[in-house]
Amino acid sequence: MPPLRWLVDRPIWENQWPLPHDKLVALRELVQEQLDQGRLEPSTSPWNTPVFCIKKKSGKWRLLQDLRKINAVMEGMGTLQAVMPLPTTLPTDWLVLVVDLKDCFFTIPLHPNDRPKFAFTVYRIEPSIDVTVFITTPDLHPTGIISQWNDDWTDPLHILEWVFLPHQLHNTVTSLFELIARLIIKCRQRCLQLMGADPSKIILPVQREEFDWSYANNVSLQSALEGFSGQITYHLPSHKLLQVAKNTQFSLRPKSSQEPVQGLTVFTDGSDKTGKAIVTWQDGSEWQVLESHEDGSAQLVELKAAVMAFETFSQEPINLITDSAYVADITQ
Protein backbone atom coordinates (compact mmCIF):
# COMPACT_ATOMS: atom_id res chain seq x y z
CA MET A 1 0.00 0.00 0.00
CA PRO A 2 1.44 3.46 -0.88
CA PRO A 3 2.21 5.85 2.01
CA LEU A 4 -0.55 8.06 3.33
CA ARG A 5 -0.29 11.82 3.59
CA TRP A 6 -0.76 13.44 7.00
CA LEU A 7 -1.90 16.86 8.15
CA VAL A 8 0.13 16.83 11.40
CA ASP A 9 3.42 15.38 12.62
CA ARG A 10 2.64 15.36 16.34
CA PRO A 11 1.59 11.96 17.74
CA ILE A 12 -2.07 11.34 18.54
CA TRP A 13 -2.67 9.43 21.79
CA GLU A 14 -6.13 8.31 22.82
CA ASN A 15 -6.32 6.27 26.01
CA GLN A 16 -7.70 2.76 25.83
CA TRP A 17 -11.28 2.45 27.06
CA PRO A 18 -12.09 0.29 30.10
CA LEU A 19 -13.51 -3.05 28.97
CA PRO A 20 -15.31 -5.77 30.95
CA HIS A 21 -13.41 -8.93 31.75
CA ASP A 22 -14.97 -11.10 29.01
CA LYS A 23 -14.12 -8.56 26.30
CA LEU A 24 -10.58 -8.17 27.62
CA VAL A 25 -10.07 -11.92 27.37
CA ALA A 26 -11.51 -12.00 23.83
CA LEU A 27 -9.43 -8.98 22.83
CA ARG A 28 -6.17 -10.59 23.95
CA GLU A 29 -7.05 -13.78 22.07
CA LEU A 30 -7.86 -11.88 18.87
CA VAL A 31 -4.66 -9.84 19.05
CA GLN A 32 -2.58 -12.96 19.69
CA GLU A 33 -4.22 -14.59 16.66
CA GLN A 34 -3.24 -11.62 14.45
CA LEU A 35 0.28 -11.66 15.88
CA ASP A 36 0.66 -15.37 15.10
CA GLN A 37 -0.52 -14.75 11.52
CA GLY A 38 1.98 -11.91 11.07
CA ARG A 39 -0.69 -9.27 10.51
CA LEU A 40 0.27 -7.36 13.66
CA GLU A 41 3.68 -6.58 15.13
CA PRO A 42 4.81 -5.27 18.55
CA SER A 43 5.36 -1.53 18.65
CA THR A 44 6.64 1.26 20.91
CA SER A 45 4.90 3.96 18.88
CA PRO A 46 3.89 7.25 20.58
CA TRP A 47 0.58 7.00 18.69
CA ASN A 48 -2.34 5.15 20.26
CA THR A 49 -6.03 4.63 19.53
CA PRO A 50 -8.60 2.54 21.41
CA VAL A 51 -9.53 -0.99 20.38
CA PHE A 52 -12.50 -3.09 21.40
CA CYS A 53 -14.35 -6.18 20.27
CA ILE A 54 -17.96 -7.06 19.54
CA LYS A 55 -19.66 -10.43 19.57
CA LYS A 56 -21.24 -11.47 16.28
CA LYS A 57 -24.42 -13.52 15.93
CA SER A 58 -22.30 -16.59 15.27
CA GLY A 59 -20.77 -16.24 18.74
CA LYS A 60 -17.34 -15.24 17.40
CA TRP A 61 -15.64 -12.00 18.39
CA ARG A 62 -14.55 -9.27 15.97
CA LEU A 63 -11.62 -6.93 16.68
CA LEU A 64 -12.36 -3.26 15.98
CA GLN A 65 -10.26 -0.11 16.26
CA ASP A 66 -11.56 3.41 16.76
CA LEU A 67 -9.68 5.44 14.13
CA ARG A 68 -11.74 8.62 14.22
CA LYS A 69 -8.85 10.68 15.63
CA ILE A 70 -6.49 9.22 13.03
CA ASN A 71 -8.89 9.87 10.17
CA ALA A 72 -9.15 13.50 11.29
CA VAL A 73 -5.41 14.10 10.69
CA MET A 74 -5.18 12.06 7.48
CA GLU A 75 -5.18 13.90 4.18
CA GLY A 76 -8.12 12.97 2.00
CA MET A 77 -7.52 10.72 -1.01
CA GLY A 78 -10.32 12.10 -3.16
CA THR A 79 -13.45 10.43 -4.47
CA LEU A 80 -13.20 6.71 -4.96
CA GLN A 81 -14.21 5.52 -8.43
CA ALA A 82 -15.81 2.14 -8.94
CA VAL A 83 -13.66 -0.07 -11.16
CA MET A 84 -16.09 -2.97 -11.33
CA PRO A 85 -19.52 -3.08 -12.96
CA LEU A 86 -22.69 -3.55 -11.00
CA PRO A 87 -23.15 -7.13 -9.73
CA THR A 88 -26.36 -7.47 -11.77
CA THR A 89 -24.39 -6.93 -15.02
CA LEU A 90 -21.90 -9.74 -14.38
CA PRO A 91 -22.25 -12.91 -16.46
CA THR A 92 -23.99 -15.71 -14.62
CA ASP A 93 -21.08 -18.13 -15.08
CA TRP A 94 -18.47 -15.87 -13.47
CA LEU A 95 -17.02 -16.93 -10.12
CA VAL A 96 -17.41 -14.07 -7.63
CA LEU A 97 -15.44 -13.60 -4.41
CA VAL A 98 -16.97 -11.18 -1.91
CA VAL A 99 -14.46 -9.62 0.50
CA ASP A 100 -15.66 -7.75 3.59
CA LEU A 101 -13.92 -4.36 3.91
CA LYS A 102 -13.54 -4.98 7.64
CA ASP A 103 -11.48 -8.07 6.86
CA CYS A 104 -9.32 -6.05 4.46
CA PHE A 105 -8.20 -3.85 7.34
CA PHE A 106 -6.08 -6.66 8.79
CA THR A 107 -5.23 -8.19 5.40
CA ILE A 108 -3.75 -5.35 3.31
CA PRO A 109 -0.38 -4.38 4.85
CA LEU A 110 0.20 -0.72 5.64
CA HIS A 111 3.21 1.18 4.36
CA PRO A 112 6.08 0.85 6.90
CA ASN A 113 6.08 4.62 7.49
CA ASP A 114 2.38 4.59 8.39
CA ARG A 115 2.29 1.55 10.66
CA PRO A 116 3.28 3.38 13.89
CA LYS A 117 0.32 5.74 13.47
CA PHE A 118 -2.16 2.85 13.72
CA ALA A 119 -0.73 1.45 16.97
CA PHE A 120 -2.93 0.40 19.88
CA THR A 121 -2.33 -0.96 23.35
CA VAL A 122 -3.25 -4.38 24.70
CA TYR A 123 -1.61 -5.54 27.93
CA ARG A 124 -0.21 -9.05 27.73
CA ILE A 125 -1.42 -10.36 31.07
CA GLU A 126 -0.81 -14.01 31.81
CA PRO A 127 -4.30 -15.17 32.89
CA SER A 128 -2.99 -17.94 35.15
CA ILE A 129 -0.80 -15.56 37.21
CA ASP A 130 -2.26 -13.22 39.84
CA VAL A 131 -1.86 -9.48 39.34
CA THR A 132 -0.05 -7.84 42.26
CA VAL A 133 0.29 -4.19 43.20
CA PHE A 134 3.59 -3.23 44.82
CA ILE A 135 3.70 0.06 46.73
CA THR A 136 7.22 1.47 47.00
CA THR A 137 8.41 4.69 48.61
CA PRO A 138 11.54 6.01 46.85
CA ASP A 139 12.47 9.35 48.47
CA LEU A 140 9.24 9.11 50.48
CA HIS A 141 7.22 9.60 47.27
CA PRO A 142 4.90 6.58 46.99
CA THR A 143 4.97 4.80 43.64
CA GLY A 144 2.80 1.91 42.49
CA ILE A 145 3.83 -1.02 40.28
CA ILE A 146 1.06 -3.12 38.72
CA SER A 147 2.72 -6.40 37.86
CA GLN A 148 2.73 -10.17 37.83
CA TRP A 149 5.24 -12.30 39.74
CA ASN A 150 6.35 -15.80 38.81
CA ASP A 151 9.49 -17.44 40.19
CA ASP A 152 9.72 -19.64 37.08
CA TRP A 153 10.31 -16.67 34.75
CA THR A 154 13.82 -15.48 33.92
CA ASP A 155 12.85 -12.16 35.45
CA PRO A 156 10.14 -13.01 37.98
CA LEU A 157 8.80 -9.44 37.94
CA HIS A 158 6.67 -8.66 34.87
CA ILE A 159 5.71 -4.97 35.08
CA LEU A 160 2.42 -4.10 33.45
CA GLU A 161 2.35 -0.43 34.39
CA TRP A 162 3.91 2.15 36.70
CA VAL A 163 1.48 4.34 38.65
CA PHE A 164 2.49 7.75 39.99
CA LEU A 165 0.87 10.48 42.01
CA PRO A 166 0.89 14.09 40.76
CA HIS A 167 4.25 15.75 41.29
CA GLN A 168 2.70 19.15 41.90
CA LEU A 169 2.41 19.80 45.62
CA HIS A 170 -0.97 20.48 47.21
CA ASN A 171 -1.70 23.67 49.11
CA THR A 172 -2.24 21.63 52.27
CA VAL A 173 0.21 19.31 53.93
CA THR A 174 -0.52 15.63 53.20
CA SER A 175 0.73 12.83 55.41
CA LEU A 176 2.57 9.86 53.95
CA PHE A 177 -0.19 7.31 54.62
CA GLU A 178 -2.71 9.60 52.93
CA LEU A 179 -0.47 9.57 49.84
CA ILE A 180 -0.32 5.77 50.01
CA ALA A 181 -4.13 5.67 50.25
CA ARG A 182 -4.46 7.83 47.12
CA LEU A 183 -2.00 5.60 45.30
CA ILE A 184 -3.93 2.44 46.26
CA ILE A 185 -7.12 3.99 44.86
CA LYS A 186 -5.36 4.91 41.63
CA CYS A 187 -3.85 1.41 41.27
CA ARG A 188 -7.21 -0.28 41.89
CA GLN A 189 -8.91 1.95 39.33
CA ARG A 190 -6.22 1.17 36.77
CA CYS A 191 -6.52 -2.58 37.40
CA LEU A 192 -10.24 -2.37 36.69
CA GLN A 193 -9.42 -0.72 33.35
CA LEU A 194 -6.70 -3.23 32.46
CA MET A 195 -8.35 -6.49 33.43
CA GLY A 196 -11.82 -5.66 34.76
CA ALA A 197 -11.02 -6.78 38.32
CA ASP A 198 -9.18 -5.82 41.50
CA PRO A 199 -5.59 -7.00 41.98
CA SER A 200 -5.22 -10.25 43.86
CA LYS A 201 -2.64 -8.82 46.22
CA ILE A 202 -1.35 -5.45 47.48
CA ILE A 203 2.13 -5.43 49.02
CA LEU A 204 3.04 -2.49 51.26
CA PRO A 205 6.55 -1.54 52.47
CA VAL A 206 5.42 -1.21 56.11
CA GLN A 207 5.29 -3.33 59.21
CA ARG A 208 2.08 -5.19 60.03
CA GLU A 209 1.52 -3.32 63.30
CA GLU A 210 2.02 0.04 61.57
CA PHE A 211 -0.56 -0.82 58.92
CA ASP A 212 -3.09 -2.11 61.47
CA TRP A 213 -2.82 1.10 63.50
CA SER A 214 -3.13 3.33 60.42
CA TYR A 215 -6.05 1.35 59.02
CA ALA A 216 -7.95 1.68 62.28
CA ASN A 217 -7.33 5.42 62.62
CA ASN A 218 -7.16 6.81 59.09
CA VAL A 219 -10.31 7.37 57.04
CA SER A 220 -8.35 7.79 53.79
CA LEU A 221 -6.84 4.32 54.10
CA GLN A 222 -10.21 2.80 54.99
CA SER A 223 -11.78 4.38 51.89
CA ALA A 224 -8.91 3.22 49.68
CA LEU A 225 -9.40 -0.41 50.71
CA GLU A 226 -13.20 -0.43 50.86
CA GLY A 227 -14.55 -3.56 49.19
CA PHE A 228 -11.08 -5.01 48.57
CA SER A 229 -11.24 -8.79 49.03
CA GLY A 230 -7.67 -9.60 48.01
CA GLN A 231 -4.63 -10.18 50.18
CA ILE A 232 -2.54 -7.47 51.85
CA THR A 233 1.05 -8.33 52.74
CA TYR A 234 3.97 -6.32 54.07
CA HIS A 235 7.14 -7.93 52.72
CA LEU A 236 8.44 -6.91 49.32
CA PRO A 237 10.17 -9.76 47.44
CA SER A 238 13.86 -9.62 46.68
CA HIS A 239 14.19 -7.76 43.39
CA LYS A 240 16.51 -4.93 42.39
CA LEU A 241 13.63 -2.65 41.36
CA LEU A 242 11.98 -3.10 44.75
CA GLN A 243 15.07 -2.76 46.92
CA VAL A 244 14.82 1.03 47.03
CA ALA A 245 11.67 0.71 49.12
CA LYS A 246 13.43 -1.44 51.69
CA ASN A 247 16.11 1.22 52.13
CA THR A 248 13.53 3.82 53.18
CA GLN A 249 12.71 3.75 56.85
CA PHE A 250 9.56 5.48 58.04
CA SER A 251 6.72 5.04 60.46
CA LEU A 252 3.04 5.49 59.73
CA ARG A 253 2.18 5.90 63.43
CA PRO A 254 1.65 9.61 64.18
CA LYS A 255 3.34 11.06 67.26
CA SER A 256 0.15 12.80 68.35
CA SER A 257 -2.31 11.62 70.99
CA GLN A 258 -6.09 11.93 71.12
CA GLU A 259 -5.87 12.34 74.90
CA PRO A 260 -3.92 14.94 76.97
CA VAL A 261 -0.40 13.88 77.87
CA GLN A 262 1.73 14.44 80.94
CA GLY A 263 3.66 17.57 80.06
CA LEU A 264 3.52 21.32 79.56
CA THR A 265 0.54 23.05 77.98
CA VAL A 266 1.82 25.32 75.22
CA PHE A 267 -0.27 28.01 73.52
CA THR A 268 0.42 29.25 69.99
CA ASP A 269 -1.07 32.10 67.98
CA GLY A 270 -0.30 34.17 64.91
CA SER A 271 -1.58 37.15 62.95
CA ASP A 272 -1.27 37.84 59.25
CA LYS A 273 -1.65 41.58 59.89
CA THR A 274 1.46 41.90 62.07
CA GLY A 275 3.22 38.73 60.93
CA LYS A 276 3.91 37.83 64.55
CA ALA A 277 4.04 34.16 65.59
CA ILE A 278 3.76 33.69 69.36
CA VAL A 279 4.46 30.70 71.61
CA THR A 280 3.74 30.94 75.34
CA TRP A 281 3.68 28.55 78.29
CA GLN A 282 3.74 28.74 82.09
CA ASP A 283 7.01 27.87 83.81
CA GLY A 284 6.25 27.72 87.52
CA SER A 285 4.70 31.06 88.41
CA GLU A 286 6.00 32.87 85.33
CA TRP A 287 4.87 32.90 81.72
CA GLN A 288 7.49 32.39 79.03
CA VAL A 289 7.07 33.84 75.53
CA LEU A 290 8.76 33.15 72.21
CA GLU A 291 8.17 35.49 69.29
CA SER A 292 9.07 35.33 65.62
CA HIS A 293 7.98 36.90 62.34
CA GLU A 294 6.58 35.22 59.24
CA ASP A 295 5.31 36.88 56.06
CA GLY A 296 2.27 35.35 54.44
CA SER A 297 -1.23 34.20 55.22
CA ALA A 298 -2.67 33.64 58.68
CA GLN A 299 -2.29 29.88 58.20
CA LEU A 300 1.44 30.22 57.54
CA VAL A 301 1.96 32.45 60.59
CA GLU A 302 0.00 30.02 62.78
CA LEU A 303 2.01 27.13 61.37
CA LYS A 304 5.25 28.99 62.11
CA ALA A 305 4.20 29.31 65.76
CA ALA A 306 3.45 25.58 65.99
CA VAL A 307 6.81 24.71 64.44
CA MET A 308 8.54 26.94 67.01
CA ALA A 309 6.76 25.07 69.80
CA PHE A 310 7.75 21.64 68.49
CA GLU A 311 11.36 22.74 67.98
CA THR A 312 11.56 24.19 71.47
CA PHE A 313 10.14 21.07 73.14
CA SER A 314 11.42 18.44 70.70
CA GLN A 315 12.61 16.15 73.52
CA GLU A 316 9.52 16.19 75.73
CA PRO A 317 5.76 15.72 75.33
CA ILE A 318 3.55 18.81 75.24
CA ASN A 319 -0.12 19.67 74.91
CA LEU A 320 -0.45 22.14 72.03
CA ILE A 321 -3.34 24.63 72.16
CA THR A 322 -4.13 26.44 68.90
CA ASP A 323 -7.17 28.23 67.48
CA SER A 324 -6.18 27.29 63.93
CA ALA A 325 -8.05 24.34 62.43
CA TYR A 326 -5.39 24.26 59.70
CA VAL A 327 -2.59 23.70 62.24
CA ALA A 328 -4.65 21.23 64.27
CA ASP A 329 -5.33 19.13 61.17
CA ILE A 330 -1.66 19.02 60.18
CA THR A 331 -0.40 18.07 63.64
CA GLN A 332 -2.76 15.10 63.76
C-alpha positions in Angstrom: 0.0 0.0 0.0 1.4 3.5 -0.9 2.2 5.8 2.0 -0.5 8.1 3.3 -0.3 11.8 3.6 -0.8 13.4 7.0 -1.9 16.9 8.1 0.1 16.8 11.4 3.4 15.4 12.6 2.6 15.4 16.3 1.6 12.0 17.7 -2.1 11.3 18.5 -2.7 9.4 21.8 -6.1 8.3 22.8 -6.3 6.3 26.0 -7.7 2.8 25.8 -11.3 2.4 27.1 -12.1 0.3 30.1 -13.5 -3.1 29.0 -15.3 -5.8 30.9 -13.4 -8.9 31.7 -15.0 -11.1 29.0 -14.1 -8.6 26.3 -10.6 -8.2 27.6 -10.1 -11.9 27.4 -11.5 -12.0 23.8 -9.4 -9.0 22.8 -6.2 -10.6 23.9 -7.0 -13.8 22.1 -7.9 -11.9 18.9 -4.7 -9.8 19.1 -2.6 -13.0 19.7 -4.2 -14.6 16.7 -3.2 -11.6 14.4 0.3 -11.7 15.9 0.7 -15.4 15.1 -0.5 -14.7 11.5 2.0 -11.9 11.1 -0.7 -9.3 10.5 0.3 -7.4 13.7 3.7 -6.6 15.1 4.8 -5.3 18.5 5.4 -1.5 18.6 6.6 1.3 20.9 4.9 4.0 18.9 3.9 7.3 20.6 0.6 7.0 18.7 -2.3 5.1 20.3 -6.0 4.6 19.5 -8.6 2.5 21.4 -9.5 -1.0 20.4 -12.5 -3.1 21.4 -14.4 -6.2 20.3 -18.0 -7.1 19.5 -19.7 -10.4 19.6 -21.2 -11.5 16.3 -24.4 -13.5 15.9 -22.3 -16.6 15.3 -20.8 -16.2 18.7 -17.3 -15.2 17.4 -15.6 -12.0 18.4 -14.6 -9.3 16.0 -11.6 -6.9 16.7 -12.4 -3.3 16.0 -10.3 -0.1 16.3 -11.6 3.4 16.8 -9.7 5.4 14.1 -11.7 8.6 14.2 -8.8 10.7 15.6 -6.5 9.2 13.0 -8.9 9.9 10.2 -9.1 13.5 11.3 -5.4 14.1 10.7 -5.2 12.1 7.5 -5.2 13.9 4.2 -8.1 13.0 2.0 -7.5 10.7 -1.0 -10.3 12.1 -3.2 -13.4 10.4 -4.5 -13.2 6.7 -5.0 -14.2 5.5 -8.4 -15.8 2.1 -8.9 -13.7 -0.1 -11.2 -16.1 -3.0 -11.3 -19.5 -3.1 -13.0 -22.7 -3.5 -11.0 -23.2 -7.1 -9.7 -26.4 -7.5 -11.8 -24.4 -6.9 -15.0 -21.9 -9.7 -14.4 -22.2 -12.9 -16.5 -24.0 -15.7 -14.6 -21.1 -18.1 -15.1 -18.5 -15.9 -13.5 -17.0 -16.9 -10.1 -17.4 -14.1 -7.6 -15.4 -13.6 -4.4 -17.0 -11.2 -1.9 -14.5 -9.6 0.5 -15.7 -7.7 3.6 -13.9 -4.4 3.9 -13.5 -5.0 7.6 -11.5 -8.1 6.9 -9.3 -6.0 4.5 -8.2 -3.9 7.3 -6.1 -6.7 8.8 -5.2 -8.2 5.4 -3.8 -5.4 3.3 -0.4 -4.4 4.9 0.2 -0.7 5.6 3.2 1.2 4.4 6.1 0.9 6.9 6.1 4.6 7.5 2.4 4.6 8.4 2.3 1.6 10.7 3.3 3.4 13.9 0.3 5.7 13.5 -2.2 2.8 13.7 -0.7 1.5 17.0 -2.9 0.4 19.9 -2.3 -1.0 23.4 -3.2 -4.4 24.7 -1.6 -5.5 27.9 -0.2 -9.0 27.7 -1.4 -10.4 31.1 -0.8 -14.0 31.8 -4.3 -15.2 32.9 -3.0 -17.9 35.2 -0.8 -15.6 37.2 -2.3 -13.2 39.8 -1.9 -9.5 39.3 -0.1 -7.8 42.3 0.3 -4.2 43.2 3.6 -3.2 44.8 3.7 0.1 46.7 7.2 1.5 47.0 8.4 4.7 48.6 11.5 6.0 46.9 12.5 9.3 48.5 9.2 9.1 50.5 7.2 9.6 47.3 4.9 6.6 47.0 5.0 4.8 43.6 2.8 1.9 42.5 3.8 -1.0 40.3 1.1 -3.1 38.7 2.7 -6.4 37.9 2.7 -10.2 37.8 5.2 -12.3 39.7 6.4 -15.8 38.8 9.5 -17.4 40.2 9.7 -19.6 37.1 10.3 -16.7 34.7 13.8 -15.5 33.9 12.9 -12.2 35.5 10.1 -13.0 38.0 8.8 -9.4 37.9 6.7 -8.7 34.9 5.7 -5.0 35.1 2.4 -4.1 33.4 2.4 -0.4 34.4 3.9 2.1 36.7 1.5 4.3 38.6 2.5 7.7 40.0 0.9 10.5 42.0 0.9 14.1 40.8 4.2 15.7 41.3 2.7 19.1 41.9 2.4 19.8 45.6 -1.0 20.5 47.2 -1.7 23.7 49.1 -2.2 21.6 52.3 0.2 19.3 53.9 -0.5 15.6 53.2 0.7 12.8 55.4 2.6 9.9 53.9 -0.2 7.3 54.6 -2.7 9.6 52.9 -0.5 9.6 49.8 -0.3 5.8 50.0 -4.1 5.7 50.2 -4.5 7.8 47.1 -2.0 5.6 45.3 -3.9 2.4 46.3 -7.1 4.0 44.9 -5.4 4.9 41.6 -3.9 1.4 41.3 -7.2 -0.3 41.9 -8.9 2.0 39.3 -6.2 1.2 36.8 -6.5 -2.6 37.4 -10.2 -2.4 36.7 -9.4 -0.7 33.4 -6.7 -3.2 32.5 -8.3 -6.5 33.4 -11.8 -5.7 34.8 -11.0 -6.8 38.3 -9.2 -5.8 41.5 -5.6 -7.0 42.0 -5.2 -10.3 43.9 -2.6 -8.8 46.2 -1.3 -5.5 47.5 2.1 -5.4 49.0 3.0 -2.5 51.3 6.6 -1.5 52.5 5.4 -1.2 56.1 5.3 -3.3 59.2 2.1 -5.2 60.0 1.5 -3.3 63.3 2.0 0.0 61.6 -0.6 -0.8 58.9 -3.1 -2.1 61.5 -2.8 1.1 63.5 -3.1 3.3 60.4 -6.1 1.4 59.0 -7.9 1.7 62.3 -7.3 5.4 62.6 -7.2 6.8 59.1 -10.3 7.4 57.0 -8.3 7.8 53.8 -6.8 4.3 54.1 -10.2 2.8 55.0 -11.8 4.4 51.9 -8.9 3.2 49.7 -9.4 -0.4 50.7 -13.2 -0.4 50.9 -14.6 -3.6 49.2 -11.1 -5.0 48.6 -11.2 -8.8 49.0 -7.7 -9.6 48.0 -4.6 -10.2 50.2 -2.5 -7.5 51.8 1.0 -8.3 52.7 4.0 -6.3 54.1 7.1 -7.9 52.7 8.4 -6.9 49.3 10.2 -9.8 47.4 13.9 -9.6 46.7 14.2 -7.8 43.4 16.5 -4.9 42.4 13.6 -2.6 41.4 12.0 -3.1 44.7 15.1 -2.8 46.9 14.8 1.0 47.0 11.7 0.7 49.1 13.4 -1.4 51.7 16.1 1.2 52.1 13.5 3.8 53.2 12.7 3.7 56.8 9.6 5.5 58.0 6.7 5.0 60.5 3.0 5.5 59.7 2.2 5.9 63.4 1.7 9.6 64.2 3.3 11.1 67.3 0.2 12.8 68.3 -2.3 11.6 71.0 -6.1 11.9 71.1 -5.9 12.3 74.9 -3.9 14.9 77.0 -0.4 13.9 77.9 1.7 14.4 80.9 3.7 17.6 80.1 3.5 21.3 79.6 0.5 23.1 78.0 1.8 25.3 75.2 -0.3 28.0 73.5 0.4 29.3 70.0 -1.1 32.1 68.0 -0.3 34.2 64.9 -1.6 37.2 62.9 -1.3 37.8 59.3 -1.6 41.6 59.9 1.5 41.9 62.1 3.2 38.7 60.9 3.9 37.8 64.6 4.0 34.2 65.6 3.8 33.7 69.4 4.5 30.7 71.6 3.7 30.9 75.3 3.7 28.6 78.3 3.7 28.7 82.1 7.0 27.9 83.8 6.3 27.7 87.5 4.7 31.1 88.4 6.0 32.9 85.3 4.9 32.9 81.7 7.5 32.4 79.0 7.1 33.8 75.5 8.8 33.1 72.2 8.2 35.5 69.3 9.1 35.3 65.6 8.0 36.9 62.3 6.6 35.2 59.2 5.3 36.9 56.1 2.3 35.3 54.4 -1.2 34.2 55.2 -2.7 33.6 58.7 -2.3 29.9 58.2 1.4 30.2 57.5 2.0 32.4 60.6 0.0 30.0 62.8 2.0 27.1 61.4 5.2 29.0 62.1 4.2 29.3 65.8 3.4 25.6 66.0 6.8 24.7 64.4 8.5 26.9 67.0 6.8 25.1 69.8 7.7 21.6 68.5 11.4 22.7 68.0 11.6 24.2 71.5 10.1 21.1 73.1 11.4 18.4 70.7 12.6 16.2 73.5 9.5 16.2 75.7 5.8 15.7 75.3 3.6 18.8 75.2 -0.1 19.7 74.9 -0.4 22.1 72.0 -3.3 24.6 72.2 -4.1 26.4 68.9 -7.2 28.2 67.5 -6.2 27.3 63.9 -8.0 24.3 62.4 -5.4 24.3 59.7 -2.6 23.7 62.2 -4.6 21.2 64.3 -5.3 19.1 61.2 -1.7 19.0 60.2 -0.4 18.1 63.6 -2.8 15.1 63.8 
